[in-house]
C-alpha cells in the first residue's frame, strides 16, 4: 500500500487495553494451518457446487464460524483463534479459495475443454490464475477510494463482520443474528432466496430498488409485455449502456480533484482527533492519484498475463503479429472493465453479473471477427476476473468493520488489509492445487460448469442472430440514461441490468418487500433501526450461505 497516505504523527496508545497493538499475521503457525485447511475445504465446496448444481456459495460465514469453534477448544495454543481479526483472516482465506476454484479457475479451464481443445486446459489454467491474482490485487489497492469506498454496502462483507462480532460479544446482538440465520437457513429448504431480503436491509436503497424492478420485469415480463426480457440480448444491451456510462463515471473520478480533504483526514484523524469525535475510518484511504496508478498498473499486469496466455496457448502460430497485439490489448481491456463493472454491482447489491459481462465481451469478440480458438482463450481469461474482485471487496469490508474501533486506526487498518490479501493468496494457491488435481476427474464425468457450456456453444455457433448487436445497441440507450441519472454511488443502470439477467422466482418480492420494511421501520425507530436491520440482514445472508454450502452434502 505504498501509494496510500500514511499517518505522519506518532500514534497514541490504543484506547482499548484488550486490543492487539499489531494486527495478527497469516504466517503464525497455528493460523497458517487453519487457513490452509479451510481453503482446501472451500475449494472443494466451490468446484463441487459449480460443476454439479451450477451455483457458487459464499463460504466466508462458514470460515468465521469454524474459526470461532476452534477458538473455543480448551487448548492453550488455540485460544488465539478467539481474536476477531484472526477469524477475519480465516473467512478471507476460505471465501477466496471458494470463488477462485469455482468461478475463476474451473469455469475458465472448462471453456477450451468443452470447445474440444483439451491441450489448452493447462495454458488456460495458468492464464486464469494470473488474471485471478491481478484481479484481487487491483481491488486490494483500490479499496477505500471514491470509486470503491469502504463505507459502501458490500452486503456479504457486512454479514460476515456482524457474524464475527455477534459471536465475540454475545448478548442481544447474537440472538438477533441467530434468529436471522435460522430464518435464512430455513428459506433454503423451501428454495426461497432470503439472502435477497437480507441484502435489501444492507445495501443502497436506490440501487436495490432498481435491482428489484429488474428482477420483477424478468419474472413477469412474459405476462405483462408478452415477451421475455431476459432473451434476445435485451439485458445485455442495458448492461452495455450502463457499463459504458459506469466506465465514464470511473474515469471522471480518476481525473477529479475533489475530496482531497477527506482523503487527507485518513492520515490526520487517527492520531490527532479524540476517539469520541467522528469516526476517522470514514475517510478515503486511497486518493485519486493512487487509484489511477493502481488501475494503470492493473491494466499493465492484465496485459502481461494476456501475453503469457497467448504464448502458452500457441496463438503466435495462429494469428498475425498485428492480430496478436490487438488480441492482447483487447483481452486486458476486457478484464479490467469486467472486474470494475462486476465490482460496482457487488458493492451495492452483493450480486456480481460476471456471466453477463463476460458474454458481452464474447459477443463483441465475435462481432469484430476474433477467431474461435483465440476467442475461447479470451473468454476464459476474462471470466477469471471479477468474482475475486467482488469477493476481496466483501472480505475487506468485513475487516474494515472489525477494525474501525481500533486506535490508532490508520496503521492497523492498512496492515489488516495487507494480511487479508496474503490470506487470499493462500486461498488462491490452495484453489489452484485443488483444480489442477480435480479437473480431469470432474470433466471426465461430464461435471462441467453450465456457464462454460454457454460460452463454448456461443463461440461455436457464432452470431447466428444478426440482430443481436443491433438489439444490444438499442437497449443500451435506456441503460446508459438510468446509470447517468443515478450517478456513481447508486449504480442504478448496472443494477437494473443485473436484475434483468437473473431469473430467481419471488426474489423481486423479497427485495422490494424488504426495502419497504426497511424504510418504514427506520421511520418508526429512527437511526437505532439501522443496527437491528443490519443484524437481521446479516443473519439472512449467513443462513442462506450456510444452506448453499450444505448442498454439497446432497450432491
Secondary structure, 3 states (H helix, E strand, C coil): CCCCCCCCCCCCCCCCCCCCCCCCCCCCHHHHHHHHHHHHHHHHHHHHHHHHCCCCCCCHHHHHHHHHHHHCCCCHHHHHHHCHHHHHHHHHHHHHHHHHHHHHHHHHHHHHHHCCCHHHHHHHHHHHHHHHHHHHHHHHHHCCCCCCCCCCCCHHHHHHHHHHHHHHHCHHHHHHHHHHHHHHHHHHHCCCCHHHHHHHHHCCHHHHHHHHHHHHHHHHHHHHCCCCCCCCCHHHHHHHHHHHHHHHHHHHHHHCCCCHHHHHHHHHHHHHCCCCCCCHHHCCCCCHHHHHHHHHHHHHHHHHHHHHHHHHCCHHHCCCHHHHHHHHHHHHHHHHHHHHHHHHHHHHHCCCCHHHHHHHHHHHHHHCCCCHHHHHHHHHHHHCCCHHHHHHHHHHHHHHHHHCCCCCHHHHHHHHHHHHHHHHHHHHHHHHHHHHHHHHHHHHCCCCCHHHHHHHHHHHHCCCCCCHHHHHHHHHHHHHHHHHHHHHHHCHHHHHHHHHHCCCCCHHHHHHHHHHHHHHHHHHHCCHHHHHHHHHHHHHHHHHHHHHHHHHHHC
